[in-house]
Amino acid sequence: MPRSVNSVASKARRKKILRRTRGYWGRNKNVWTVAKNRWEKGQTYAYRDRRAKKRNFRALWIQRINAGARMHGLSYSQFMGLIHKKNIDLSRKALADLAMNHPKAFEAIVKAVQ
């Protein structure tokens, strides 16, 4: 008896990957094995970079807070230590936004913790 191959499902599976690789460069979009590998690698990068993005933003916020604090004679670590001592619960994201876009408000916070 001949072997039964479900070509409908196989083709659908391949089409699904090839649809997702539309827009890739060269053979990465239309050669099945290359497209499959490229798509899998892309998924790996996407997973990794969703986590890396959080690290990058936290680093950016810290740099902005540090720059704002140094304009008022404090380092980042001194400023954050004073903020925690005074129980001011503002996230680094909010503090960075104040330091960048609302320097007067940030200055008021610095004066409040000193």
N, C-alpha and C positions, 0 to 999 in steps of 0.2 A: 504494500500500500504506500502511495507517495506521501511524503511529509507535507503536512499542512502548514503553510506560512501565512500568518495574518498580515498581509501586505497593506491592508487598509489602516490598521493600527500603526504599523511601522512608518508608513508614509505620513500619517497624521503627527506622529511623534517628531519626525524629522522636520516637517513643515513648521511645527511649533517653535523649534529652536531657530530655524532659518528666519522665521518672522521676527524673532527677538533680536537677531543679529543684523537686521536691516540697518544700513547706515554705517556699518563697519567698513574698513578700508580693504580693498583688494580681495584676496581669497577668503578673508575672515568672514565675509557675508554670504558666500554662495557655495563653498566646498564644505560638504557635510562634516567631515572629521575636523577640519580646521575651525569651522564655525562653532562646533560643539565645544572644542577645547577653549576657544576664545571666550565663549559665553560663560563656561564654568569658571574660568580665571576671573572674568568680570564680576561674577557673583561673589567670589572670594574677596576681591578688592572692596566690593560694596559692603560686605559684612565687616571687614577690618576697619574701613574708613568711617563707618557709622560710629565706631568707638573712638577712633583717632580725632574725629571732629570735636568731640567733647573735650578732649585733652587740649586741642589747639585753642578752643575758645576760652577755656580756663586760663591758659597761659597769656592770651591776649588781654583778658580782664585784669590779670595780675600786673601786667606791664602798664596798663592805663592807670590803675590805682596807684602804682608806684610812682609814675610820672606826676600825677596829681598831688600825692603826698609830699614828694620832694620839693614841689613848689612852695610848700608851707613848712619846710624844714624837718620833715620826718621821713624815715625810710618806710618801705612797705611793711616790713615785719613789726616795726615800732607802732605804726598806724593800726595794723590789724590787732596787735596785742592790746592797745588802748581801747579799740572798739569792743573787743570781747570783754574786757574788764568792766566797761560801762554798760554791758548788756544791750548793745545796739544791734538788733538782728536785721541787718541788711545783707543781701547776697552780694557776692563779688560782681555779678552781672549788673545789679542795680548801682553799686558803687562806681563801677567803671563807666556806666552811662552818665552818672552825675559828674564824674571827673571830666569826661569828654565834652558833654553837651550843656551842663549846667554848673559852671565853675563856682558860682556864688553859693549854690546849695551845698556843694562839696566842701567849700570853705567853712560854711556853717557847721558841718559835721566835724571837720577837723578842730574847730574852735570848741565844740561841745566835748570832745574827748580829751582835750589838753587840760 
